[in-house]
Amino acid sequence: MSPIHRSAWAPGFVLAVVSGSAWAQPSFEGIGSLPNSNRGSSSLAISRDGTTIVGKALTANAPVAMRKVGSGPLSSLGVLNNYLSSYANACSGDGLRVVGQCNTLTSSTAFLWTLSGGMVDMGSMLPGQSSAAYGISADGTIIVGTSGTSAFRWTATSGMVNIGTLGGTGTSTIAVGISADGSTIVGSSGNQAVRKVGTQPLAGLGDLPGSAEFSYATAASADGSAIVGVGTSTLGTEAFRWTAASGMVGLGSLVDPFDDFYSEAYAVSPDGAFVGGQSVYAGDDVAFLWSESLGMVDIRAYLLALGVLNVEDWQLERATGITSDGTVLTIVGFGLNPAGTTEGWKARVLIPAATCPGDFNGDTSVDDFDYFDFLNAFFANDMSADFNGDTSVDDFDYFDFLNAFFASC
């Protein structure tokens, strides 16, 4: 299991205290398996309102698309006739419309699932092509995906419409995400991350500096102003966040001197401030959360530092979806549960806020309460007293805290 990493954890970043909040404790839970099954699951997306998780669940035969609403059980969305398996890749803002793909051993077809109509084959742009639906707008009216080597934008009126390519005829293009407002489609064309805004043609986002160009975009914020994905820098494969103002910026990696530099971004919060994805530490795939104030943190280690102890025996491998109500971040993904089975998970934390390092209890002031709260945690050997983030509570933490305490703010 991976510890808190010095390079990925900044002491003094604590949970924001929100006055009047009805929910004030971070939490973690596995989403389970299909009823009467213990074969596992993967969370692949979460609805904008946070009520619904979609993804896939394992059966005795093959994975099937699944949907989980609130605290209810996982439910199978089924598989179209003549197909072997299915994945749910995204859902509308209220979770009532789900898109994904059904698969054979050699082909796939995009589907749209609704409560009233069940799973419907969306077909393809040309006969015989494989297709898959990867993204849907919050209101459920626009769907994006791939058909053959082309990317499509679908509405009930237009059907699948080719969104074009960046490099001309013959360039393979993939659309894997769409902003909640439906304005911005993201993906890749050729070897470059792209976006398409409204009726404008595809625009390349470039790549991280210093290497041969290979990048792709995976997700966009609610209004499309922030885009995340994967690029190639001089250090290796690296997650990125793009805005019109900043261009493409690398997010780094969880640093382990014995591992290759590696990170990929798969999710972004509605406001574009938080990014989720996968990095590596001590040879394990590790789910990360990133923001400008936090830097890149191992989600499991972050939750443990916040006192969420039921995550301890999990290996969180990838974060695949993030949403927020302005106060609480809800993050979903998948990893290995304590039994070693792949299982989807959901974590909830109050939106982190930067405070003075000496403000141990996060009440926005540095005073005697911080000192005695730290001492209580320190003598209880509580991991919240691991002030320097080296995974042990010792004298170094005490003196590092004292330095921060007397420095005040």
N, C-alpha and C positions, 0 to 999 in steps of 0.2 A: 504493500500500500504506500502511496506517495505522501510525503510530509508537506508542511508549509515550506516554501522555498524563499530564501532570503531575497533573491532577485525579483520575486513575484509578490511579495507581501510587504506593505508599508505599515509599521506600527503607528497607531494613532488614527487609522481609518476604521471607524466604528459605525454601528448602526445609528442612523438618525433617530432621535426621539421625537415622535410625532404626537403632539397634544391631541387628545380626544380620539385617537385611533382605536377602532374596535378590535384590531388584531395587532399584537405588538411582539410576537415571538417568531423567530425564524423556525422553519420546519422542513422536514424531508420525508418523503415516502416513496416506496416502490409502487408501481401501478398494478402489479400482479400479472396474472395470466388469464386466459379465457376460463369461464366457469368449468369446473371438473377437469382442469388441466393445470399442470405445473411446468409447462414447456417453455414459458417465457414470453417476452414481448419487447418492442422497441417503440419509444415515443419519438415521432418524427416531426410533429408540429403541434402548436397550441392555438386556439382561437384568440382573436383580439380581446374578447371579453374575459378570457381566462377560464371559461366554463368547460371547455372541451379539448381533450387530447386525442390526436389521431396518429396512426402508425401501422404497425403490423404485429400480429401475434402468431406464435407457432402452434401448429396442430400436429397430429400424428403423421400427416402427409406432407404439408407444405405451409409456408406463411400465408396468412389471410389478412386483408385490411381490417383494422379494428378502430373502434371509437369508444371513448370513455367520457362520460358526462358527470361532472361533479365528483361526488364520492361513490357513485354507482360502479358496477362491475364493467369490465371490458365486454363489448359486444362485437361480434363478427359482422362485417358488412357483406360477406359472401364472396363468391368468385363467379364470373360470367361463364356461361356454358362453353365448353371446349377449351377452357383455360385451366391451368394447374394451380396458380397462386395469385395473390393480389397484395398490393401495398397501398396504403392511404398516405399521400404525400403532403397534403395541405387541406385546410378547411376555411370556410367563410368566417367572418368576424363573430357570428353567433354560433358557429359550429353546426349549423343545420344543413350545410352543403359541403360535401367532401369530394376531393378529386384524387386521382391516383392512376394506377395501371394494373391490368391483369396480364399474366405472363404464361407462355408456354416455354418449352426448352429452347426455342429459337426465335420467338417473336413476342410482342406485347401490344396491348391496345389501351388507350386512355379511357378512363371512366369518370362519370359524374354520378354521385350518390346523393339522394335526397330522402327525407323522411317519408314523403308521400309516394315517390316513384321508385325507391330502391336504387340499385346499381344499373346504370345505362351505359352502353357502349358508345363512345364518342366518335369512333371510326378513325379515319386518317385523311390527310389531304389528297393522297393518291392511292388507288387500289393496291393492296398488297403491302403497303408500308407498315412498319411497326410505329406505334405512337405511345406517348405517355404524357399525363398531365401532372405538372409540378407545382403550380401556383394558382391562387384564386383571390380576387379582390374581396375586400371586407363585406361588400353587399352581395357577393356571390354571382355577379353578372358577367364578369370577365375571367376567363381561364387561359393560362398560358402553358406551353409545353413544347414537345418535339414530335415531328412526324417525319420519318425517314431521316434525312440529314438536315432538315429545315426546322425552324422554330415557328410556332403559331400563336396567334391571339384569337380566342374564341368568344363569341357572344351568341345568344339564342337567335339573333337576327342574321348575323353574318356567317355563322359556322366558323370553321378553322380558316384563318387568313394568314398567309406567309408574311412574316415581318421583315424579310429581307436578310441580306448578309453584309458583312463589313468589307469583305475582300472580293466581292463579285461572284459570278457563277462558279459553282463547285466548292465553295467554302462551306464547311459544316457549321451550322449555327444551332445553339441550344438556348432555350428560355427556361430558366429554373425558378424564377421568382417574380413577384409583382407587388408593388406598394399597395397598402390597404386602400388608398383612394383610387387605385386603378390607373394612375397617371404614368407610372414608370415600370417598364419591364426590364429585368436584368438577366444576364447569362453570359455566354461567350460566343464568339464567332472566329473561326480559325483558332489562333493561339492567344486571343486577347479578350479580356473582360469587356463587356459592352453594356450599354443601357439604351433604351428607346423611350423617349418622352413624348406622349401624345402621338401626333401624326408625323413627328420628325423622324428622319432616318436613323438607323443604328449609329451610335457614337462610341468609339473606343475609349476605354479608360486608361490605356497604357499598362505599364507594369512597374514593379518596384525597381529602383536603380541597380545597375551593376551586373546584370546577367542577361542571358538570352531570353527573349520575351516569351513567357507562358503565364497567363493569368486567366481567372474566370471569376465571375461574380455569382454569389449564391443567394443574397437576400437584400431587401431594401427597407428603410424606415417607412413609417406610415405615409409620409408625403413624398417619398422618393429622394429626399435631399441627402441622405446618407446611405451608402452602399457598402456591403462587406463581401469578402470572398478570399481567394487564395492567389498569391503572386509568387514570383521567384526573384529573390534578392541574392546578393553576393554570399549571404550566409546559408541560403537554402530555401526550401519551401516555407513561405511565411504568410500568415493571415494579414489581411489589409482592411482598412476602412477608408472610404473615398468620400469626399465632398467637393463641390465645385470650388470652394475657397482653398482647400488644402491639397487637392489632388489625392493621389494614392499614397497612403502612409502605412508603413509596416507596423505591426503590433508587437513584434518580438516573439519570444518563445519562453517556456518554462525552462530555466537553465539548469542543466546537469552536465558536468564536464565529461561524463562517460556516454552521453547521448548525442546524436546528431541534432542540429538546430532544426526545429520543425513546428509549424502551427498552421491550422486551417480554420477559417471563420465560416460558420453555417447559420448564424442567427443574429439579429439585431433588434433592439427594443424599439417600440413605436416612435420614440423621440430621437432615436439614433445615437443615444449616449452610451449604451451598453451593448457589448458584443459577446457572443458565445461561440464556442467551437471546441477544437481538439488540439492538444499539444502532446508532448511525450516527456516522461520523467522516470528515471531509473528503469528504463526499458518498458514501461507501461504506457498505454494510451491514457490521457488525462483530460477530462473536461475542464475548460477554462471559462472564466468570466473576465471581461476587460472593460475598463472605463479610463478616462484620462486621470481621474483621481486615484483609482485603485491600481492602475497598471494591470498586468495579467496575473490572475490568481487561480490557483487550483481550487475548483469549487468544493471538493470534498474537504480540503484543508481549511478553506474559508468557513465552511459550515461548522467544522469541529471547533474552530477558534471562537465561534459564536455560541458554543454550547450545545450544538445539535449532535448528540452522541450516537443516535441510531444510524448515522451514515458511516460509522467507523469501519465496519466490516465490508463495506462496498468498495468496488473500484468503478468510479464514474469515468466513462470513457469519452463521451461526446455530449456537448450541449447542442440541441437542434432547434430550440424555439425559446423566445423570450417575449413576454408581454408585461404590461404595467398599468396600474390604475393611477399612477402619479405618486403613490405612496409605497406600494409593495411591488417588488419584482417577482414574477413567477417564471421559473426556468424549467424546461423539460429536456430530457435527453435519454441516453441509455448507457448501460454498463453491466458489470457483473455483480449479482447480488451475493449475499454471504454463502449461498450454496454453489456459487460458480456458474449460475445460469444467467444468460443475457436477459435483462429486464429493464423496461422503461422506468423512469423516475421523474419526480416533480419536486422542486425545491422552492421555497418562498422566503424572501428576506425583505426587510425594509430597505428602501433605497439608501445605499451607503452615502454618507456625507463626510467630507474631510473635517477633522477637528484638530485642535492642538494635541500633540503626542502625549502631553502630561494630563490631558482630560480623560482619565482612565474610564470614568463612568459615563462619558458622553453627554454631560448635562450642560455643555457649552462654557463651563468655567473650570479653572484649575484651582482646587482648594483642598482642605483637609479631608473631605469626603473621598476624593480621588486617592489620596495617600492611603487611607485606611481600607478602602475597597481593594486597592492593589495588594496591600499586606494580607488581607483575608484570603484573596485568591492565591497569593504566593505561598503562604504557609499550608494551604489546602492542596498544594501542588496542582492547582487548576490550570489547564492549558491557556486560559485567558491571560495568565501572568507570564506566558512565554513572550515577553515584550520584544525580544530581538528576533523572534521567528526561527529559532534554530532547533525546534521540536523538543526542547528540554527546558524545565523550569529550574534555574540555578542563580548563583550570585551575579552572573553577568546581566541577567534580566533585572535584578534589583538595582544594580548601579546604573544601567541604561535608563530605567524608569526614573531614578532620582535625578539624573541629568536633565531629562525632559521635564520633570516636575518643577525643578528650580529655574529652568529656562522660561517657564510660564508660556505666555503667548505674545 
